[in-house]
Amino acid sequence: LEDINDEIEEETLNQELEKYKIPKVVAKDIMAMKMLTQEEAIMKLELAGEHFLIYKGEEDQKLKVIYKRDDNNLGIVEVE
């Protein structure tokens, strides 16, 4: 019975440690930077079925990330 309790405690400890483990970078992609209008970026994002798209705004030459929000709308992050 003591061995079973020790195993349960060890498994519980391992699960708790896993929660706070720092994630590793396991993939790296190289993407071509496209110059797009906002409308083109939206269309490309929708057609690609991705969660985000990085592009350079044709209007202002700024680096932008367009992304799908949890509420099914889109958000844009502009880099200054």
N, C-alpha and C positions, 0 to 999 in steps of 0.2 A: 504494500500500500504506500509505503514511503517513497519507493521508486516511482510510482505513478504520480504522486504529488510533485516530486522533483521534476519529472518530465513536463507536467502541466505548467509549473512555474517557469521552466526554461522556455517553453513554447510561448507563454504569455510575454515573457521578457523579450524574446526575439520579435514578436509582433509589435511590441511597443517601440523597439529600436528601429524597426523597418519604417514606422510612421515618420520618424524624424531624420531618416537617412537623406543625405544630400543627393539629389538626382545627378546622374552622369549624362554627359553629352554623348549620344550613341549614333548620331547621324549628322552629316554636313552636306548641304546642297550648295551648288553654285548656280546663281540665277542671273540671266542677262537683265540689265536695268532698262526697262522700256519707258519711253516718254509717251504718256497717255493723258487724255482728258479724263475728268471724273466719270463721265458717262461711259467712256471706253473701259475704264478700270472696273466699273460695276459690271459691265457686260462680260468682260474677261473673267472676273471672279465667279460670276454665275455659271458661265459655260465650263469653266475648269472644275467646278464643284469643290473648290478649296475653301478653307476657313479664312484665309487672308491673302493679300497680294501686295507686294512692294513695287512701287513705281515712282517715276519722276513726273510731277505735274506739268503738263504742257503749258498751262496758263501762267505759272509762277516759277517754274524750274525747281520747285522744292521736292525733297524726298518725302514720300508719303506711304503710309500703310493703310489699306482699306481692309476692314475685317467684318465678319458676321458676328452680330451680338446675340446673346441668348434669347432676346425678344424678337428674333428674326428680322431686325432692322440692321443697318450697316453703320459702322463708325469709321472715322478717318483720323489717323494720327499724323500730324505734320512735324517734320524735323526742322528745327531752326539752326 
